[in-house]
Amino acid sequence: MRFEISKVLDAIEGRVCTDPSLARAVVDLAEVIRWQDLDGGRPASLLRLGMVIDALSRQMEEDSVPVYAIVHRALLSDADLTSNERMVVRRWADDGLVEVLDHPGDRMLEVADLLGLPVLSRVRFDGLSGRYPWLGQAGRVLAPVPGAGGPVFIAHLGGGQNPASGNRSPAGVKLLARQWRCPESGCALFGSGGGGGAFADLARVDRAPAGQPPPALRNGVPTCPRHGARLGDAGPRPRTEVLAVRIGGLVRRRFALTEAQPVLIGRAPDSSGGVVLGQWLNDEARRWISRSHVRLELRVGEVIVTDTSTNGSGVRPGGSMAEPDRIALAPQQSRVLAGGDIIELYPGVQVGRAADLASDAKFTPNSVMAEAPTMAMRLPRP
């Protein structure tokens, strides 16, 4: 059972990040792990984060949905967690996958405001709507509660059960236009090595290098949320384009493309940071799609696709699925991806800008809890 739980925690680890381009909701991890009514188990369990992530994926009808987790510092030594769970949370903190703070509630709302993300919390945040007017908008604050087959969401304010994103605040737009450096050596969030939670193990299929998180604002000054130190401006942040992979009508994952590094997509690309599709492909698609099928680059704000396959690929201009509209790409041929264009590696295997790709099939996203032993989860009866 210990091995099975470790596999689940590894899967959950692939769904936490501090990348502003990829995170889809903000959570207070210390609050989540104590939602005992979700499974009727022990007082604190890190597996509950996986249950909430699964609920978010189901609600968004999308696979591989990451969350931006804020962690109370006391959780690193919480005796209600197992020693393995505490070790995992410390590793997340050391890798910059989560933020560790003394006051996570304040930072959780700040991050949601700066990035325009929904908040998953049972706290009502009464009296804060003057500071954060979006708290009353539908879907911006949702409470995970027990439901048949797993958690479901209800709204404290504004109605609605679907997580909703908003616009980044003006301060967030300004902060995310720059890179920042913390004077504390080895800072996982704003260190000289790139910061922002660069994943330690790029070989994992569901990860890519993460972007730097938003600084905290203390009296209007960009500050490291973990160390409380004033951040130095390290220059413009590289341009980023968020793209997505849709297979069989379901968005399987999103990834960030920057000017600093191209991204290879295929059955099993050799390069670190490549997008691996093999686990989602049927036998025919697996035979057609090359290990590295296409290369994507971001140059001067333009997304450029180059076919690196044996069998070729195609582009659907404006997302049109009409066969006469399909533009074939021969091996080694390149093309600028215009707005709305979708790359087709094989029928039903598509890549495009995340804003242009939505799930259009009622498939259930993969669960990060698939390996959880049944005795560790006691879901409410329908």
N, C-alpha and C positions, 0 to 999 in steps of 0.2 A: 504494500500500500504506500510506503514511503516513496518508492520509485514512481508510482503513478502520480502522487501529489507533486513530486518534483517536476514531472513532465507538464502538469497543468501550470505550475508557476513559471516554467520556461515559456509556455504559450502566452500566459498573461503578460510576461515581460516584453513580448513582442507587440503589445498593445498599449504600452505607456510611453509617452514621449513629451518633450517640452518644445517640439518644433511648431512654431506658430502656423506654418503652412499646412500641417497634417492633423494636428489635434482637433477633435470634433466636439469635445465637452470638457468641462472642468469639474473635478471632484476633490473632496477632502478625504484622503485615504483613511485617516484615523476614525472618521465618522462612518465610512462605508464598512470597515471591518467589524464594527460593533452592531450592525443591523441584524441582530440575532434571529429576528422573526423571518428572515429570508430563507433560512434553512433549518431553524430549530436546533442548531449545533452549539458548539462551545462559545464562550463569551466574545472571543475575538478570533477571526479567521480571515486570512488573506484571500482565500478562495471566493469570498463574497465579492471582491472586486471583479473577478472573472464572471460571476453571475450578472453583475450590473453591466459589464461590457457586452456580454451576450444579449442582454435586453436592449441595449443601445443599437447593436447591429441589427437585431430583428426590427426595431422601430424604424431605423433608417433604410432597411432593406439593402444592406451593404455589408460586405465582408471586411475583416481586418480594420475595424474602426478603432483608432487610438484615442486615449483620453489623456488629459493634462492633469496629473495627480499632484496635489499639494500634501505634504506629509508633516504632521506635528513631530517635533524633535523627540518627544517622549516615546514615540512609537518605536524608535530604534532600540529601546531597552524594555519594551512592554512585556511583562512576564506572562500575559495572557496569550501571546503569540508563541509558537514553537520556536526553538533555536534556529531551525532552518528558515522559517519565515522572517525572523529578524535579520538573519544573514542576507536573505534575498533583498529586503528593503534597503539594507545598508549598501548592497551592491548597486541597486538602482540609483541611490543617492550619489555614490562614488562615480557612477557613469554619467550622471547628469540627466537621467531619464525622469527623475522626479525632483521637486523642490522640497528641501527640508527647512522648516521654519518654526519659530516660536508661536506665531499667530497666523495659522493657515486660513482662517475665515476671512480676514481682511485681504490677504493676498489672492484668495480664490475669486472674490468679486473684482479685484483690480485686474486680474488676468482676463476674466470674462469681459470686462469693460474694454480693455485695450485690444482684445482680439475679436470681440463680437461673438463669443461662444456661449452656448447654454450652460447652465449650472445644474448639476445633479446633486440635490441635497434635500434633507428633511427640515432644515432650518428655514424659517419663514422670512427672515431678514426684515422684520417689521421696523418701520421708521427710517429705512435707508433708500426709499424710492425717490426722495428729493435729491440725493447724491447720485443715484443710479436710476434714472427714469425708466430704463428698459426692464427693470424688475417686474413691471406690470404687464409686459408684453406677453402674448400667448406663446408658450413653449420655451420661454427663456429660463424659468426655474421649475424643475420637475423633481418630484420626490419618488424614488423607487420604492415600491411596496410589494408585498407578496402577491403572486397571482398564479393561476393554473399553469404549471410547466415552467415557472420561473418568474422573476420580478417583472412588474409592469410599471408604467409611469403615470402619476397623477400630478395636476398642477396646483400649486399653492395659490398662485395669482395669475390672472390673465386668461385662464382657461386653456384648453387644448392638452393633448397628450403626446404630441409629436415634438421632439427637440427641435428648436428653431434657432438659427444663427442670425446675427444682426451685422451691422456695419462696424468696422473697427472705429474706435473713438479717434478724434483728431490727434490726441496725444499718442495713441497707439500707432497711427500712421507715421508720425514723425520719428518715434523711437525705433520702429522697425525698418526705417530707411537707412539706419546706421548700424555699424558693428561696435561692440563695446568690450572693454577689457577690465577685469577686476585686478586690483593691486595685490590681492592675496594669492600667493603661489599655489598652483594646483587647483584653482577653482574649477569645478566641473561644469559650471554653467557659463562662465565668462573667462575661461582660461586662454592662454596663448596658443594652445593646441587647436583652437577652433571653437571650443565651448559649445554651449547649447545642447549638451547631451549627445555628443558623437558616440554612436554605438560601438562598444568594444569588439563585438563579434560580427563583422560584416558578412560572414559566411551564411548567417541565418537567412532563409529565403524571404522572410517577411519584414526585413529591415533595410533601411538605407540611412546614410549619414543625416543626422538631424540638424535643423537650423537652430540658431541661437534664440533663446527665449526672450520675452520682453523684459527690460529692466523694471525694477520697482521705482516709483516716483516718491521721493521724500522731500517735501517742500519744493517740488518742481525739479529736483535734481535726480538724474538717473543713478540708481543705486543697486548694488548687488543684493538681492533679497535674502541670500543666505548669510553673507558676511557683514552686511550693513555698511559696506565701504562704497565710496563714490567711484563710479565707473569712468574710465577714460574713453574718449571717442577714438575708435580705431579705423575710421573711414567709412565710405559707403558700403552698404550691404550688397552682396552680389544679387543680380536679378534672379528671380525665381519664377518658374511656371509649374503649377500643380497639374499633373496628369493622372489619368486613371486607366485601369485595365478592366474591360467588361467581357465576360465569357459566359455564353449561354444566356445572355440577358441580365446577368447579375454582376454588379460592380464588385470585383474581387479585392482590389487594393488601389490606393492612391500613392503617388510618389512625387517627390520634388525634383525638378530639373533645374540646374543652375548653370551659369556660364563657366563655372570652374571645372566641371567634369561632365562628359557625355554619359549616357545611360544605355546599356545594352539590354534588350528584351528578347527573350526566346525560351526555348524548352528548358535550357539549363546553362545560362551564360557563364563563362569562365571568370569574368572580371568581378572584383569585389564591388558591391553596390548594384550589380545587375538585377533585373527583375525576372524571377524564375516563374514560369507558367506551368511547368510540367505536372504539378500536383493537381491542376484543375482540368487537364486536357483528356479527351477520350483517345482511344487508340489511333483513330484515323488522323486526328489533329496532331498527335504526338509524332506520327510518321512524317507529316508534311512540314511541321514547324522545325526550323533548324535550332541548334543549341543557342546560337546568337542570331536572331532572325532580323532584327532591325536595330539601328543605332539612332538615338535621339540626341540632338545638340541644341543649345540655346545660344544664338549669336545675335547680338545687338537687338535683343527682344524678339527675334524670330525663332520659332521652333522648326528645326530642320530634321527630316527623317531620311535616313539612308538605308536601303535594303542591303543586308549582309548575309542573306540566306542563299540556299541552293535553289529553292522553288519559286522565289519571288513573292511579292505581296501586292497590296493595292491601297488606294486612298479613295474614300467616299466623300466627295466634295459637299460641304454643307451638311454632312451626315446623311445624305440620300442613300437609301438602300436599294434603289432601282438599279438593276444590273447594267443598263446602258450608260449610267453615270459613272460607273467605277473606272478609275484611272489605274492601270497596271503599273507596278514598279518592278523593273527588272533588277536582277542582282547587281549591286554596286551603284544603282541609280539613286539620286537624291531629289528631294522636293521640299519646298517651304510649306509648312502646314498652315493654311489660311484659317480664319475664324470659322468654327463649326466643322472643320474637316475631321474625319475619323480614319485612322489607319486600320486596315483589315489584314491580319496575318493569315487568317483562314476563316471560312464562313463561321460567324458567331464568336470569333476571337478578335477583339477590337481594342484600340488604344486611342485616346484623345484627351483634350483638355477636360479636367474634371467637371467644369461647368457645362460641358457639352454632352457628358455621358451620365445618364441616369439609369437605374435598374428598371427594366421593363418586363421582368419575369418574376413570378411568385415562387422563387426558390428560397429555402431557408439558409441563411449564412452559416458558415462553419462555426462551430462552438469552440471556444477556448477551454470549456469545461468537459470536453468529450472524454478525457482520460480520468476524470475525477471518480474515485471509488464511491459507489452508491451509499456506503455507510457514512461518508463524510457529508452527504447532502440529503436533507429530508425536505423535499419540496412540498408545499401545501397541496392537498388534494383538490381536484377541480370540483 
